[in-house]
Amino acid sequence: MSYIYCPQDIISGNLITKEKRQELFGKVAGGSGSSNPEKFQRQKIIDGTGIMCSKTNIRINLRTNTLNDIVYPNIKNDGFDYTENFDGVQCIKNKKYI
């Protein structure tokens, strides 16, 4: 069994200023750079758990309180019923964590 730990280079959320975010990830306001913080997050989860953390398109439907795998919710009539997608998903001992 592997041990879960917090990687040393994790930065507390209260220390992530606009400047620190740009230093770590470059320009993240739209475009291809906007996924860099999510990639960093998923990698740190993998580093700390030793288990793959895959990208996911799972979102919560706020009307039905269900989880749905949907890429482009806003092209649908109920698109505003969905939250932002979760950044990643892990399966540990037959349980899914998103």
C-alpha positions as CSV (number, residue, x, y, z in Angstrom):
1,M,0.0,0.0,0.0
2,S,1.4,3.4,-0.9
3,Y,1.2,6.4,1.4
4,I,-0.5,9.7,0.7
5,Y,1.5,12.8,1.3
6,C,1.6,16.5,0.5
7,P,4.3,17.3,-2.1
8,Q,6.7,19.9,-0.8
9,D,6.1,22.5,-3.5
10,I,2.4,22.9,-2.8
11,I,1.6,26.5,-2.1
12,S,-1.2,27.4,0.2
13,G,-4.2,29.0,-1.6
14,N,-4.1,32.1,0.5
15,L,-0.6,32.8,-0.9
16,I,-1.6,32.6,-4.5
17,T,-1.8,36.3,-5.6
18,K,-2.3,37.4,-9.1
19,E,1.5,37.9,-9.4
20,K,2.3,34.5,-7.9
21,R,-0.2,32.8,-10.3
22,Q,1.5,34.5,-13.3
23,E,4.9,33.6,-12.0
24,L,3.9,29.9,-11.7
25,F,1.7,29.5,-14.8
26,G,2.2,32.4,-17.1
27,K,-0.8,34.0,-18.8
28,V,-3.9,32.0,-17.8
29,A,-6.7,34.3,-18.8
30,G,-8.2,32.3,-21.7
31,G,-6.4,30.5,-24.4
32,S,-4.2,27.4,-24.1
33,G,-2.5,28.7,-20.9
34,S,-5.8,28.6,-18.9
35,S,-5.4,24.9,-18.4
36,N,-1.9,25.1,-16.8
37,P,-3.2,25.5,-13.2
38,E,-5.5,22.5,-13.6
39,K,-2.6,20.4,-15.0
40,F,-0.4,21.5,-12.1
41,Q,-3.2,20.6,-9.6
42,R,-3.7,17.1,-11.1
43,Q,0.0,16.4,-11.2
44,K,0.4,17.3,-7.5
45,I,-2.5,15.0,-6.7
46,I,-0.7,12.2,-8.6
47,D,2.5,13.0,-6.9
48,G,0.9,12.9,-3.5
49,T,-1.2,9.8,-4.0
50,G,0.7,7.8,-6.6
51,I,-2.6,7.3,-8.4
52,M,-3.5,8.7,-11.8
53,C,-5.8,11.7,-11.8
54,S,-7.4,12.1,-15.2
55,K,-9.0,15.1,-16.7
56,T,-12.8,15.0,-16.5
57,N,-15.8,16.8,-18.0
58,I,-18.1,15.8,-15.1
59,R,-20.3,18.7,-13.9
60,I,-23.1,19.0,-11.4
61,N,-26.6,19.7,-12.8
62,L,-27.9,22.2,-10.3
63,R,-31.6,21.5,-11.1
64,T,-31.4,17.7,-10.8
65,N,-28.5,17.4,-8.4
66,T,-26.9,14.8,-10.6
67,L,-23.4,14.4,-12.0
68,N,-23.2,14.5,-15.8
69,D,-20.3,14.0,-18.2
70,I,-20.9,16.9,-20.6
71,V,-18.2,18.8,-22.5
72,Y,-20.2,21.9,-23.8
73,P,-23.2,22.4,-21.7
74,N,-24.0,25.9,-23.0
75,I,-24.9,24.6,-26.4
76,K,-27.9,22.9,-24.8
77,N,-31.1,24.6,-23.7
78,D,-30.4,23.8,-20.0
79,G,-26.7,24.8,-20.2
80,F,-26.8,27.3,-17.4
81,D,-28.0,24.5,-15.1
82,Y,-24.4,23.1,-15.0
83,T,-21.4,24.0,-12.8
84,E,-17.9,24.3,-14.1
85,N,-16.4,20.9,-14.7
86,F,-14.3,19.2,-12.0
87,D,-10.6,19.3,-12.7
88,G,-9.9,15.7,-12.3
89,V,-11.0,12.2,-11.2
90,Q,-9.3,9.4,-9.4
91,C,-10.4,5.8,-8.8
92,I,-9.1,4.4,-5.5
93,K,-10.2,1.0,-4.2
94,N,-13.3,0.9,-6.5
95,K,-14.4,4.4,-5.4
96,K,-14.5,7.4,-7.7
97,Y,-13.2,10.8,-6.3
98,I,-13.9,13.9,-8.4
